[in-house]
Amino acid sequence: MDARVADFGTAPYTEMSPSLLAQQPPTPRKEGKADPTWGVLYAHLEARMGILRSWRWSWWTYWRVLAEFFDPKRFLWLITANRMWRGNPVNDAIIDSTGQLALRTCGSGMWSGLTNPARPWFKIEKGLPWVEIDADAQSWMEDTQERIYTVLHESNFYDTMSQSFRDLALFGTSPVIIYEDREDVVRFYLPAPGEYYLANGSRFQATVFFREFTLTVSQIVEQFTLESCPREVQSQWEQAGASLDREFVVCHAIEPNFDLEQRGGTRGAVHVLPSKFTYREVYWCKGYMGDRPMSKRGFNEKPFIAFRWSLVGNEPYGRGPCMDALGDNKQTQLETRRKAEFIEKGVRPPMGADPALKNEPASIRPGGITYTAADTGKKGFWPLFEPNPQWLPAISADIELVNKRVQAALFVDVFMAITRMEGVQPRNEQELTERDLERLQELGPVVNLATRELTDLLRRVMAIMERRKMLKPMPQSLINVPLKINFVSILKLAQKAAETISMKDVLATGGGMSSAAKAAGLPDPLRTMNLDKTYHRYAELSNFPMDCFWTDEQVEEHDQAREHAKAAAQIPPASMAAVQAAHTLSQTPVGGGSALHAMLTGQTAPQ
């Protein structure tokens, strides 16, 4: 096996790039070392993938129907190599695009509400509120937070999340793989529905991830190096030319790192990876066992997350809002087809004709001529079906009603609350905020589930950055202090906005009462309020950067400096002149001393 993966903690794909591909020889320089555990591990992985495929079958067929009516391009029905027909049209079932547009709005709303790159969407804070931390600890948390933001911006995180949330709304499930990367520090991969299989652990969280996907020969060599590839892939690489674009099905497995049992005549435990790793990962080519996998690696933390919209019992796959809107979307497509047929029958109705016209040239095209005998007194052609024009508005109104149900199921009214506000308009900011908060309450459960997975993602990113020495050393005051990641989601923003409005009302009322108390000569009621803390709390709720405030120690120093300046300014002018004169006399030398000393003692200092 390649020396770079001998410790099982790294893999060649963390460095994959065209430069790594350029370093690969035309033929393997040496034979890869056989893996003694591969036979047992291969049998285990193939058997487990087979049973996971069976468990996923009902979901897989359901996903096909969902994709057919909402987003056909995001579903892979069969994972087979060298499919030359993959560019065929796939959305023939969609006539009315309302469902697609609603799905796009829902996915974009979740993306901008949870992981908006234009604003801070998470904060690192102390996990125990009663623990006091110093300025160094606060500075470390803020610095670490900014470094994580920088790494995420430089990677493909936000691009991946934009598609991941659409998959979440459509299929109810969306797993994301988090890998260390040489160029981007971290890199994220989003498998398409139909590629992956999931299984839960005892805590009902996804801990097992399998998938099948296709890669070309050049992609396999670039990702795993030539020496780690099976002989069939190496042979195609040696031929070069068109063989480089031949595809193979690659299998991928991530599961907890437990020991396996030796099979056959020799019994005993098989240690796949050292026990220091919590998870293990294996790549191999489907149908080509060989004497070793293409990659075998261990992880200290789970290298993937699995977004689920809503959970039912011990199900590893979630259920999403498109499942609720599927019936309405089907009705929309059917009624839109019938509406088109209705219009076409009105414009081009089925025609009847005199039997004498049988086998005679006939045309209903504009400018066309059909010759008929007028002896019978009948028209040559007449419509057999004349649609009632009153039906068309009714059909259009019903389609609009059904489309509103589709949009409501996908929370379009929540994400487009301002532009689609109906009824009595809000009279002030408080009413507007309360309406938004009321709508967003529906998203509370999915937001909580999504932030739980995002927490695991950010902890994985932090672990990668720490191993690469990209974080400052943690101060002593944070040792053994648990940290938490607090998310500034759309729901929390609405809650904070409601709280800031309440604070505004309280402060406005307090200001009026303060003026009235002063006019009446009564104690100021604002003396009971800590205005400094109130101001800091308001700034925090308004998502104002807290590093723009002075620390408590700096504020105290500034207050003392102002007090000294104020005291100096209050000294009377005559006293100030005397002070200046005394200072001048003390600086005037007389007989080895100062003039002030001579005036006070009546004698000069000795020479």
DOMAR-242732 format. One record per residue (C-alpha): x, y, z; residue number from 0; residue in three letters. Coordinates in steps of 0.2 Angstrom, whole numbers. Last residue first. Layout:
# DOMAR-242732
c1 / c2 / c3 / num / residuo
X / Y / Z / NUM / ALA
...
***
This chain:
# DOMAR-242732
c1 / c2 / c3 / num / residuo
133 / 371 / 236 / 606 / GLN
121 / 370 / 250 / 605 / PRO
103 / 373 / 247 / 604 / ALA
97 / 391 / 250 / 603 / THR
89 / 397 / 265 / 602 / GLN
72 / 405 / 271 / 601 / GLY
65 / 387 / 271 / 600 / THR
49 / 390 / 260 / 599 / LEU
55 / 404 / 249 / 598 / MET
72 / 395 / 247 / 597 / ALA
64 / 379 / 242 / 596 / HIS
53 / 387 / 229 / 595 / LEU
68 / 396 / 222 / 594 / ALA
76 / 379 / 219 / 593 / SER
92 / 372 / 225 / 592 / GLY
111 / 374 / 221 / 591 / GLY
111 / 392 / 225 / 590 / GLY
94 / 396 / 216 / 589 / VAL
88 / 385 / 202 / 588 / PRO
71 / 389 / 195 / 587 / THR
61 / 373 / 192 / 586 / GLN
52 / 373 / 209 / 585 / SER
48 / 392 / 206 / 584 / LEU
39 / 388 / 189 / 583 / THR
29 / 374 / 197 / 582 / HIS
24 / 386 / 211 / 581 / ALA
19 / 399 / 198 / 580 / ALA
8 / 386 / 189 / 579 / GLN
0 / 380 / 204 / 578 / VAL
-4 / 398 / 209 / 577 / ALA
-11 / 402 / 192 / 576 / ALA
-22 / 386 / 194 / 575 / MET
-28 / 392 / 210 / 574 / SER
-33 / 409 / 203 / 573 / ALA
-41 / 400 / 188 / 572 / PRO
-52 / 389 / 199 / 571 / PRO
-49 / 370 / 197 / 570 / ILE
-65 / 362 / 188 / 569 / GLN
-56 / 357 / 172 / 568 / ALA
-43 / 346 / 182 / 567 / ALA
-57 / 337 / 190 / 566 / ALA
-66 / 334 / 173 / 565 / LYS
-49 / 328 / 166 / 564 / ALA
-47 / 316 / 180 / 563 / HIS
-65 / 310 / 179 / 562 / GLU
-63 / 307 / 160 / 561 / ARG
-47 / 297 / 163 / 560 / ALA
-56 / 286 / 176 / 559 / GLN
-70 / 283 / 164 / 558 / ASP
-58 / 278 / 150 / 557 / HIS
-50 / 266 / 161 / 556 / GLU
-66 / 258 / 167 / 555 / GLU
-72 / 256 / 149 / 554 / VAL
-56 / 248 / 145 / 553 / GLN
-58 / 235 / 159 / 552 / GLU
-76 / 232 / 154 / 551 / ASP
-70 / 228 / 136 / 550 / THR
-73 / 241 / 122 / 549 / TRP
-87 / 237 / 110 / 548 / PHE
-83 / 235 / 91 / 547 / CYS
-79 / 216 / 95 / 546 / ASP
-98 / 214 / 98 / 545 / MET
-102 / 214 / 79 / 544 / PRO
-120 / 220 / 78 / 543 / PHE
-132 / 205 / 76 / 542 / ASN
-147 / 216 / 82 / 541 / SER
-149 / 205 / 97 / 540 / LEU
-131 / 208 / 102 / 539 / GLU
-133 / 227 / 100 / 538 / ALA
-149 / 227 / 110 / 537 / TYR
-140 / 217 / 124 / 536 / ARG
-125 / 228 / 124 / 535 / HIS
-137 / 243 / 126 / 534 / TYR
-147 / 235 / 140 / 533 / THR
-130 / 230 / 149 / 532 / LYS
-124 / 248 / 148 / 531 / ASP
-142 / 255 / 153 / 530 / LEU
-143 / 245 / 169 / 529 / ASN
-160 / 250 / 174 / 528 / MET
-166 / 255 / 191 / 527 / THR
-160 / 273 / 188 / 526 / ARG
-171 / 274 / 174 / 525 / LEU
-186 / 278 / 186 / 524 / PRO
-178 / 295 / 189 / 523 / ASP
-183 / 301 / 207 / 522 / PRO
-197 / 314 / 208 / 521 / LEU
-195 / 332 / 205 / 520 / GLY
-211 / 333 / 195 / 519 / ALA
-202 / 338 / 179 / 518 / ALA
-188 / 325 / 182 / 517 / LYS
-202 / 312 / 184 / 516 / ALA
-210 / 317 / 168 / 515 / ALA
-194 / 316 / 158 / 514 / SER
-190 / 299 / 165 / 513 / SER
-207 / 292 / 162 / 512 / MET
-206 / 297 / 143 / 511 / GLY
-189 / 289 / 142 / 510 / GLY
-195 / 274 / 151 / 509 / GLY
-209 / 272 / 138 / 508 / THR
-197 / 274 / 124 / 507 / ALA
-185 / 261 / 132 / 506 / LEU
-199 / 249 / 135 / 505 / VAL
-205 / 250 / 117 / 504 / ASP
-188 / 249 / 110 / 503 / LYS
-184 / 233 / 120 / 502 / MET
-200 / 225 / 114 / 501 / SER
-195 / 229 / 96 / 500 / ILE
-178 / 221 / 100 / 499 / THR
-186 / 205 / 107 / 498 / GLU
-197 / 203 / 91 / 497 / ALA
-182 / 205 / 80 / 496 / ALA
-172 / 192 / 91 / 495 / LYS
-186 / 180 / 88 / 494 / GLN
-186 / 183 / 69 / 493 / ALA
-168 / 181 / 69 / 492 / LEU
-169 / 165 / 79 / 491 / LYS
-181 / 158 / 66 / 490 / LEU
-170 / 163 / 51 / 489 / ILE
-155 / 155 / 60 / 488 / SER
-142 / 163 / 70 / 487 / VAL
-134 / 146 / 75 / 486 / PHE
-125 / 144 / 92 / 485 / ASN
-110 / 132 / 92 / 484 / ILE
-105 / 126 / 109 / 483 / LYS
-89 / 125 / 118 / 482 / LEU
-86 / 114 / 134 / 481 / PRO
-73 / 121 / 146 / 480 / VAL
-59 / 108 / 150 / 479 / ASN
-46 / 120 / 145 / 478 / ILE
-54 / 137 / 140 / 477 / LEU
-45 / 148 / 153 / 476 / SER
-28 / 140 / 148 / 475 / GLN
-29 / 148 / 131 / 474 / PRO
-32 / 137 / 115 / 473 / MET
-17 / 138 / 104 / 472 / PRO
-22 / 147 / 88 / 471 / LYS
-30 / 138 / 74 / 470 / LEU
-23 / 133 / 57 / 469 / MET
-11 / 119 / 64 / 468 / LYS
-17 / 107 / 51 / 467 / ARG
-24 / 95 / 64 / 466 / ARG
-33 / 110 / 71 / 465 / GLU
-40 / 114 / 54 / 464 / MET
-47 / 97 / 52 / 463 / ILE
-54 / 96 / 69 / 462 / ALA
-63 / 113 / 67 / 461 / MET
-70 / 107 / 50 / 460 / VAL
-77 / 91 / 59 / 459 / ARG
-84 / 102 / 73 / 458 / ARG
-92 / 113 / 59 / 457 / LEU
-101 / 98 / 51 / 456 / LEU
-107 / 90 / 67 / 455 / ASP
-115 / 107 / 72 / 454 / THR
-122 / 108 / 54 / 453 / LEU
-131 / 91 / 58 / 452 / GLU
-139 / 98 / 74 / 451 / ARG
-143 / 114 / 65 / 450 / THR
-153 / 105 / 52 / 449 / ALA
-163 / 95 / 64 / 448 / LEU
-168 / 111 / 74 / 447 / ASN
-172 / 120 / 58 / 446 / VAL
-183 / 106 / 52 / 445 / VAL
-193 / 107 / 69 / 444 / PRO
-195 / 126 / 69 / 443 / GLY
-200 / 128 / 51 / 442 / LEU
-219 / 130 / 55 / 441 / GLU
-214 / 143 / 68 / 440 / GLN
-208 / 154 / 54 / 439 / LEU
-225 / 160 / 49 / 438 / ARG
-229 / 166 / 66 / 437 / GLU
-212 / 174 / 68 / 436 / LEU
-215 / 183 / 51 / 435 / ASP
-232 / 190 / 57 / 434 / ARG
-225 / 195 / 73 / 433 / GLU
-211 / 205 / 64 / 432 / THR
-223 / 214 / 53 / 431 / LEU
-234 / 218 / 68 / 430 / GLU
-219 / 225 / 77 / 429 / GLN
-213 / 235 / 63 / 428 / GLU
-229 / 245 / 61 / 427 / ASN
-246 / 245 / 53 / 426 / ARG
-245 / 228 / 45 / 425 / PRO
-255 / 227 / 29 / 424 / GLN
-273 / 220 / 29 / 423 / VAL
-275 / 206 / 17 / 422 / GLY
-261 / 198 / 7 / 421 / GLU
-242 / 198 / 9 / 420 / MET
-234 / 190 / -6 / 419 / ARG
-218 / 201 / -8 / 418 / THR
-215 / 202 / 11 / 417 / ILE
-218 / 184 / 16 / 416 / ALA
-208 / 176 / 1 / 415 / MET
-199 / 163 / 12 / 414 / PHE
-215 / 160 / 22 / 413 / VAL
-227 / 160 / 8 / 412 / ASP
-216 / 149 / -2 / 411 / VAL
-217 / 136 / 12 / 410 / PHE
-216 / 121 / 1 / 409 / LEU
-233 / 115 / 6 / 408 / ALA
-240 / 132 / 4 / 407 / ALA
-233 / 133 / -14 / 406 / GLN
-242 / 116 / -19 / 405 / VAL
-258 / 122 / -11 / 404 / ARG
-257 / 138 / -21 / 403 / LYS
-254 / 128 / -37 / 402 / ASN
-271 / 119 / -33 / 401 / VAL
-280 / 135 / -32 / 400 / LEU
-272 / 142 / -48 / 399 / GLU
-277 / 126 / -57 / 398 / ILE
-295 / 127 / -51 / 397 / ASP
-296 / 145 / -57 / 396 / ALA
-289 / 140 / -74 / 395 / SER
-302 / 126 / -76 / 394 / ILE
-316 / 138 / -71 / 393 / ALA
-310 / 151 / -83 / 392 / PRO
-310 / 138 / -97 / 391 / LEU
-327 / 130 / -93 / 390 / TRP
-337 / 146 / -99 / 389 / GLN
-331 / 144 / -117 / 388 / PRO
-341 / 128 / -119 / 387 / ASN
-331 / 117 / -131 / 386 / PRO
-339 / 113 / -148 / 385 / GLU
-336 / 95 / -153 / 384 / PHE
-340 / 88 / -170 / 383 / LEU
-336 / 103 / -180 / 382 / PRO
-343 / 105 / -197 / 381 / TRP
-335 / 102 / -214 / 380 / PHE
-343 / 102 / -232 / 379 / GLY
-358 / 112 / -226 / 378 / LYS
-375 / 105 / -230 / 377 / LYS
-387 / 110 / -244 / 376 / GLY
-387 / 93 / -251 / 375 / THR
-383 / 98 / -269 / 374 / ASP
-368 / 109 / -263 / 373 / ALA
-355 / 97 / -269 / 372 / ALA
-338 / 99 / -260 / 371 / THR
-321 / 105 / -265 / 370 / TYR
-309 / 108 / -251 / 369 / THR
-297 / 123 / -252 / 368 / ILE
-282 / 127 / -240 / 367 / GLY
-279 / 145 / -236 / 366 / GLY
-278 / 142 / -217 / 365 / PRO
-277 / 124 / -215 / 364 / ARG
-293 / 113 / -214 / 363 / ILE
-289 / 103 / -229 / 362 / SER
-297 / 89 / -239 / 361 / ALA
-292 / 80 / -255 / 360 / PRO
-305 / 66 / -258 / 359 / GLU
-305 / 48 / -252 / 358 / ASN
-321 / 51 / -243 / 357 / LYS
-328 / 68 / -247 / 356 / LEU
-345 / 61 / -253 / 355 / ALA
-347 / 55 / -235 / 354 / PRO
-350 / 73 / -230 / 353 / ASP
-338 / 79 / -217 / 352 / ALA
-336 / 79 / -198 / 351 / GLY
-322 / 88 / -189 / 350 / MET
-313 / 86 / -173 / 349 / PRO
-310 / 104 / -166 / 348 / PRO
-294 / 114 / -170 / 347 / ARG
-296 / 130 / -160 / 346 / VAL
-309 / 125 / -148 / 345 / GLY
-302 / 107 / -147 / 344 / LYS
-284 / 115 / -144 / 343 / GLU
-290 / 125 / -130 / 342 / ILE
-298 / 110 / -121 / 341 / PHE
-283 / 99 / -125 / 340 / GLU
-272 / 113 / -117 / 339 / ALA
-284 / 113 / -102 / 338 / LYS
-283 / 94 / -100 / 337 / ARG
-264 / 95 / -100 / 336 / ARG
-264 / 108 / -87 / 335 / THR
-277 / 98 / -77 / 334 / GLU
-266 / 83 / -77 / 333 / LEU
-250 / 92 / -72 / 332 / GLN
-259 / 102 / -58 / 331 / THR
-267 / 86 / -51 / 330 / GLN
-250 / 78 / -50 / 329 / LYS
-243 / 93 / -41 / 328 / ASN
-257 / 92 / -29 / 327 / ASP
-254 / 74 / -25 / 326 / GLY
-235 / 77 / -23 / 325 / LEU
-237 / 92 / -11 / 324 / ALA
-235 / 82 / 5 / 323 / ASP
-221 / 72 / -2 / 322 / MET
-213 / 88 / -8 / 321 / CYS
-213 / 94 / 10 / 320 / PRO
-200 / 81 / 15 / 319 / GLY
-198 / 64 / 24 / 318 / ARG
-182 / 58 / 31 / 317 / GLY
-172 / 42 / 28 / 316 / TYR
-164 / 32 / 42 / 315 / PRO
-181 / 27 / 49 / 314 / GLU
-180 / 22 / 67 / 313 / ASN
-196 / 31 / 72 / 312 / GLY
-202 / 44 / 59 / 311 / VAL
-190 / 58 / 56 / 310 / LEU
-193 / 75 / 48 / 309 / SER
-182 / 85 / 35 / 308 / TRP
-167 / 75 / 37 / 307 / ARG
-149 / 81 / 34 / 306 / PHE
-136 / 67 / 34 / 305 / ALA
-118 / 72 / 40 / 304 / ILE
-102 / 64 / 34 / 303 / PHE
-84 / 62 / 40 / 302 / PRO
-89 / 56 / 58 / 301 / LYS
-75 / 60 / 70 / 300 / GLU
-58 / 51 / 73 / 299 / ASN
-57 / 44 / 56 / 298 / PHE
-49 / 29 / 48 / 297 / GLY
-44 / 25 / 30 / 296 / ARG
-44 / 11 / 17 / 295 / LYS
-42 / 16 / -1 / 294 / SER
-42 / 6 / -17 / 293 / MET
-45 / -10 / -8 / 292 / PRO
-33 / -24 / -8 / 291 / ARG
-30 / -41 / -16 / 290 / ASP
-41 / -39 / -31 / 289 / GLY
-60 / -38 / -28 / 288 / MET
-66 / -31 / -45 / 287 / TYR
-85 / -32 / -47 / 286 / GLY
-88 / -15 / -40 / 285 / LYS
-71 / -6 / -38 / 284 / CYS
-66 / -2 / -20 / 283 / TRP
-66 / 12 / -8 / 282 / TYR
-66 / 9 / 11 / 281 / VAL
-69 / 21 / 26 / 280 / GLU
-68 / 18 / 45 / 279 / ARG
-75 / 27 / 59 / 278 / TYR
-70 / 28 / 78 / 277 / THR
-51 / 27 / 75 / 276 / PHE
-40 / 23 / 90 / 275 / LYS
-45 / 5 / 88 / 274 / SER
-33 / 2 / 74 / 273 / PRO
-41 / -3 / 58 / 272 / LEU
-48 / -19 / 51 / 271 / VAL
-44 / -30 / 66 / 270 / HIS
-50 / -47 / 61 / 269 / VAL
-56 / -57 / 76 / 268 / ALA
-53 / -76 / 76 / 267 / GLY
-58 / -92 / 68 / 266 / ARG
-47 / -102 / 56 / 265 / THR
-57 / -115 / 46 / 264 / GLY
-67 / -102 / 36 / 263 / GLY
-72 / -85 / 42 / 262 / ARG
-63 / -73 / 53 / 261 / GLN
-75 / -62 / 63 / 260 / GLU
-75 / -43 / 61 / 259 / LEU
-69 / -29 / 72 / 258 / ASP
-78 / -13 / 74 / 257 / PHE
-74 / 4 / 66 / 256 / ASN
-91 / 12 / 64 / 255 / PRO
-96 / 14 / 45 / 254 / GLU
-91 / 23 / 29 / 253 / ILE
-92 / 13 / 13 / 252 / ALA
-89 / 18 / -5 / 251 / HIS
-91 / 7 / -21 / 250 / CYS
-85 / 13 / -37 / 249 / VAL
-94 / 8 / -54 / 248 / VAL
-81 / 10 / -68 / 247 / PHE
-81 / 21 / -83 / 246 / GLU
-71 / 22 / -99 / 245 / ARG
-64 / 39 / -102 / 244 / ASP
-46 / 35 / -100 / 243 / LEU
-49 / 20 / -113 / 242 / SER
-52 / 32 / -127 / 241 / ALA
-33 / 36 / -127 / 240 / GLY
-23 / 28 / -114 / 239 / ALA
-19 / 9 / -115 / 238 / GLN
-9 / 9 / -99 / 237 / GLU
-23 / 18 / -90 / 236 / TRP
-36 / 4 / -96 / 235 / GLN
-24 / -9 / -89 / 234 / SER
-22 / 0 / -73 / 233 / GLN
-41 / 0 / -71 / 232 / VAL
-42 / -19 / -74 / 231 / GLU
-27 / -22 / -62 / 230 / ARG
-36 / -14 / -47 / 229 / PRO
-31 / 4 / -43 / 228 / CYS
-19 / 7 / -28 / 227 / SER
-3 / 9 / -38 / 226 / GLU
-11 / 21 / -50 / 225 / LEU
-16 / 34 / -37 / 224 / THR
-32 / 35 / -28 / 223 / PHE
-41 / 50 / -34 / 222 / GLN
-31 / 54 / -50 / 221 / GLU
-31 / 36 / -55 / 220 / VAL
-50 / 34 / -52 / 219 / ILE
-53 / 51 / -62 / 218 / GLN
-43 / 45 / -76 / 217 / SER
-52 / 28 / -77 / 216 / VAL
-69 / 37 / -77 / 215 / THR
-79 / 37 / -61 / 214 / LEU
-97 / 30 / -58 / 213 / THR
-106 / 30 / -41 / 212 / PHE
-111 / 18 / -28 / 211 / GLU
-114 / 23 / -10 / 210 / ARG
-113 / 17 / 8 / 209 / PHE
-116 / 28 / 24 / 208 / PHE
-118 / 21 / 41 / 207 / VAL
-119 / 32 / 57 / 206 / THR
-136 / 41 / 53 / 205 / ALA
-143 / 46 / 70 / 204 / GLN
-157 / 35 / 79 / 203 / PHE
-146 / 35 / 95 / 202 / ARG
-143 / 16 / 93 / 201 / SER
-135 / 20 / 76 / 200 / GLY
-145 / 22 / 60 / 199 / ASN
-142 / 16 / 42 / 198 / ALA
-140 / 25 / 26 / 197 / LEU
-138 / 20 / 7 / 196 / TYR
-132 / 32 / -7 / 195 / TYR
-132 / 33 / -26 / 194 / GLU
-151 / 34 / -30 / 193 / GLY
-152 / 52 / -23 / 192 / PRO
-136 / 61 / -29 / 191 / ALA
-121 / 62 / -17 / 190 / PRO
-116 / 79 / -11 / 189 / LEU
-97 / 81 / -9 / 188 / TYR
-89 / 94 / 2 / 187 / PHE
-70 / 100 / 3 / 186 / ARG
-60 / 106 / 17 / 185 / VAL
-42 / 114 / 17 / 184 / VAL
-46 / 120 / -1 / 183 / ASP
-30 / 115 / -9 / 182 / GLU
-24 / 100 / 1 / 181 / ARG
-42 / 94 / 5 / 180 / ASP
-49 / 86 / 21 / 179 / GLU
-66 / 78 / 17 / 178 / TYR
-84 / 82 / 23 / 177 / ILE
-97 / 71 / 14 / 176 / ILE
-115 / 78 / 14 / 175 / VAL
-131 / 67 / 15 / 174 / PRO
-148 / 74 / 10 / 173 / SER
-164 / 67 / 15 / 172 / THR
-182 / 73 / 14 / 171 / GLY
-182 / 69 / -5 / 170 / PHE
-188 / 86 / -12 / 169 / LEU
-185 / 98 / 3 / 168 / ALA
-168 / 90 / 8 / 167 / LEU
-163 / 89 / -10 / 166 / ASP
-166 / 108 / -12 / 165 / ARG
-156 / 110 / 4 / 164 / PHE
-141 / 101 / -2 / 163 / SER
-141 / 110 / -19 / 162 / GLN
-138 / 127 / -10 / 161 / SER
-127 / 118 / 3 / 160 / MET
-115 / 112 / -10 / 159 / THR
-112 / 129 / -17 / 158 / ASP
-110 / 136 / 0 / 157 / TYR
-97 / 124 / 5 / 156 / PHE
-86 / 124 / -10 / 155 / ASN
-71 / 130 / -1 / 154 / SER
-63 / 147 / 1 / 153 / GLU
-79 / 154 / 10 / 152 / HIS
-79 / 139 / 22 / 151 / LEU
-61 / 142 / 26 / 150 / VAL
-63 / 160 / 29 / 149 / THR
-79 / 157 / 40 / 148 / TYR
-69 / 145 / 50 / 147 / ILE
-55 / 157 / 53 / 146 / ARG
-68 / 170 / 59 / 145 / GLU
-75 / 158 / 72 / 144 / GLN
-58 / 154 / 78 / 143 / THR
-53 / 172 / 80 / 142 / ASP
-70 / 175 / 90 / 141 / GLU
-67 / 160 / 101 / 140 / MET
-49 / 165 / 104 / 139 / TRP
-53 / 183 / 108 / 138 / SER
-67 / 177 / 121 / 137 / GLN
-54 / 166 / 129 / 136 / ALA
-41 / 179 / 130 / 135 / ASP
-53 / 192 / 137 / 134 / ALA
-57 / 180 / 152 / 133 / ASP
-71 / 167 / 154 / 132 / ILE
-83 / 165 / 168 / 131 / GLU
-93 / 148 / 168 / 130 / VAL
-111 / 150 / 173 / 129 / TRP
-117 / 149 / 155 / 128 / PRO
-109 / 132 / 152 / 127 / LEU
-106 / 128 / 133 / 126 / GLY
-95 / 144 / 130 / 125 / LYS
-98 / 152 / 113 / 124 / GLU
-94 / 149 / 95 / 123 / ILE
-106 / 159 / 84 / 122 / LYS
-115 / 154 / 68 / 121 / PHE
-124 / 162 / 54 / 120 / TRP
-114 / 178 / 51 / 119 / PRO
-121 / 187 / 36 / 118 / ARG
-118 / 187 / 17 / 117 / ALA
-114 / 169 / 16 / 116 / PRO
-131 / 164 / 22 / 115 / ASN
-130 / 146 / 29 / 114 / THR
-147 / 144 / 39 / 113 / LEU
-159 / 157 / 31 / 112 / GLY
-151 / 159 / 15 / 111 / SER
-150 / 140 / 12 / 110 / TRP
-167 / 137 / 18 / 109 / MET
-175 / 150 / 8 / 108 / GLY
-165 / 145 / -8 / 107 / SER
-172 / 127 / -6 / 106 / GLY
-190 / 133 / -3 / 105 / CYS
-189 / 145 / -18 / 104 / THR
-182 / 132 / -29 / 103 / ARG
-195 / 119 / -24 / 102 / LEU
-209 / 132 / -27 / 101 / ALA
-201 / 135 / -45 / 100 / LEU
-201 / 116 / -48 / 99 / GLN
-219 / 114 / -42 / 98 / GLY
-225 / 129 / -52 / 97 / THR
-217 / 122 / -68 / 96 / SER
-234 / 116 / -76 / 95 / ASP
-231 / 103 / -90 / 94 / ILE
-219 / 92 / -80 / 93 / ILE
-220 / 73 / -86 / 92 / ALA
-208 / 76 / -100 / 91 / ASP
-194 / 81 / -88 / 90 / ASN
-180 / 68 / -92 / 89 / VAL
-174 / 73 / -109 / 88 / PRO
-159 / 62 / -114 / 87 / ASN
-142 / 67 / -108 / 86 / GLY
-139 / 51 / -98 / 85 / ARG
-140 / 40 / -114 / 84 / TRP
-122 / 36 / -116 / 83 / MET
-122 / 26 / -99 / 82 / ARG
-104 / 20 / -98 / 81 / ASN
-106 / 13 / -80 / 80 / ALA
-122 / 8 / -71 / 79 / THR
-130 / 16 / -56 / 78 / ILE
-149 / 14 / -59 / 77 / LEU
-162 / 27 / -56 / 76 / TRP
-152 / 42 / -53 / 75 / LEU
-162 / 57 / -47 / 74 / PHE
-157 / 75 / -47 / 73 / ARG
-162 / 79 / -65 / 72 / LYS
-180 / 74 / -63 / 71 / PRO
-184 / 89 / -52 / 70 / ASP
-202 / 90 / -46 / 69 / PHE
-214 / 78 / -55 / 68 / PHE
-202 / 64 / -60 / 67 / GLU
-191 / 67 / -45 / 66 / ALA
-205 / 63 / -33 / 65 / LEU
-210 / 48 / -43 / 64 / VAL
-192 / 41 / -43 / 63 / ARG
-190 / 45 / -24 / 62 / TRP
-204 / 34 / -20 / 61 / TYR
-196 / 20 / -29 / 60 / THR
-180 / 22 / -20 / 59 / TRP
-189 / 24 / -3 / 58 / TRP
-197 / 7 / -5 / 57 / SER
-180 / -1 / -11 / 56 / TRP
-170 / 6 / 3 / 55 / ARG
-171 / -9 / 14 / 54 / TRP
-166 / -20 / 0 / 53 / SER
-151 / -9 / -5 / 52 / ARG
-145 / -9 / 13 / 51 / LEU
-146 / -28 / 13 / 50 / ILE
-134 / -29 / -3 / 49 / GLY
-123 / -15 / 4 / 48 / MET
-120 / -26 / 20 / 47 / ARG
-116 / -41 / 10 / 46 / ALA
-104 / -32 / -1 / 45 / GLU
-95 / -24 / 14 / 44 / LEU
-94 / -40 / 24 / 43 / HIS
-87 / -50 / 10 / 42 / ALA
-74 / -36 / 6 / 41 / TYR
-69 / -35 / 24 / 40 / LEU
-66 / -54 / 26 / 39 / VAL
-55 / -54 / 10 / 38 / GLY
-47 / -37 / 13 / 37 / TRP
-40 / -42 / 30 / 36 / THR
-23 / -48 / 23 / 35 / PRO
-21 / -32 / 12 / 34 / ASP
-9 / -36 / -2 / 33 / ALA
6 / -24 / -5 / 32 / LYS
4 / -14 / -21 / 31 / GLY
15 / -20 / -35 / 30 / GLU
29 / -8 / -40 / 29 / LYS
32 / 6 / -54 / 28 / ARG
14 / 4 / -60 / 27 / PRO
13 / 8 / -79 / 26 / THR
11 / 25 / -88 / 25 / PRO
17 / 34 / -72 / 24 / PRO
6 / 45 / -61 / 23 / GLN
14 / 62 / -57 / 22 / GLN
3 / 72 / -69 / 21 / ALA
-12 / 65 / -60 / 20 / LEU
-6 / 73 / -44 / 19 / LEU
-4 / 90 / -53 / 18 / SER
-22 / 88 / -61 / 17 / PRO
-28 / 87 / -43 / 16 / SER
-31 / 74 / -29 / 15 / MET
-22 / 79 / -13 / 14 / GLU
-35 / 73 / 0 / 13 / THR
-39 / 59 / -13 / 12 / TYR
-22 / 50 / -8 / 11 / PRO
-28 / 45 / 9 / 10 / ALA
-24 / 50 / 27 / 9 / THR
-27 / 42 / 44 / 8 / GLY
-23 / 24 / 39 / 7 / PHE
-5 / 26 / 46 / 6 / ASP
1 / 17 / 30 / 5 / ALA
-9 / 29 / 19 / 4 / VAL
6 / 40 / 13 / 3 / ARG
17 / 24 / 11 / 2 / ALA
6 / 18 / -3 / 1 / ASP
0 / 0 / 0 / 0 / MET
***
